[in-house]
Amino acid sequence: MTKAIVLEKPFVIKPYSNKELSGLMNVSVHVLTTWIKSMGKEIGKPIAGVYSINQVKLIVETFGIPGQIVNETM
């Protein structure tokens, strides 16, 4: 069984605010904040309300790429 990953639109790793990132991930700011808090001190705090490129990479590695559709085929 193989998995095909299809992106609805390309996701660019760049600095994002909570609002921008939650919009891309199709969740509320509250839900995204809860997810990020569950990562503990590993993620750190956003600087001036914006997550750095490294922080965004960690978020994507933990919760997946926004807009990702996984199709399982045999």
Secondary structure as the mmCIF struct_conf table of DSSP 4:
data_model
#
loop_
_struct_conf.conf_type_id
_struct_conf.id
_struct_conf.beg_label_comp_id
_struct_conf.beg_label_asym_id
_struct_conf.beg_label_seq_id
_struct_conf.end_label_comp_id
_struct_conf.end_label_asym_id
_struct_conf.end_label_seq_id
STRN STRN1 THR A 2 LEU A 7
BEND BEND1 GLU A 8 LYS A 9
BEND BEND2 LYS A 14 LYS A 14
STRN STRN2 TYR A 16 SER A 17
HELX_RH_AL_P HELX_RH_AL_P1 ASN A 18 LEU A 24
TURN_TY1_P TURN_TY1_P1 MET A 25 ASN A 26
BEND BEND3 VAL A 27 VAL A 27
HELX_RH_AL_P HELX_RH_AL_P2 VAL A 29 SER A 38
TURN_TY1_P TURN_TY1_P2 MET A 39 MET A 39
HELX_RH_3T_P HELX_RH_3T_P1 GLY A 40 GLU A 42
TURN_TY1_P TURN_TY1_P3 ILE A 43 ILE A 43
HELX_LH_PP_P HELX_LH_PP_P1 LYS A 45 PRO A 46
STRN STRN3 ILE A 47 ILE A 47
TURN_TY1_P TURN_TY1_P4 ALA A 48 GLY A 49
STRN STRN4 VAL A 50 TYR A 51
HELX_RH_AL_P HELX_RH_AL_P3 ILE A 53 PHE A 63
TURN_TY1_P TURN_TY1_P5 PRO A 66 GLY A 67
STRN STRN5 GLN A 68 THR A 73
#
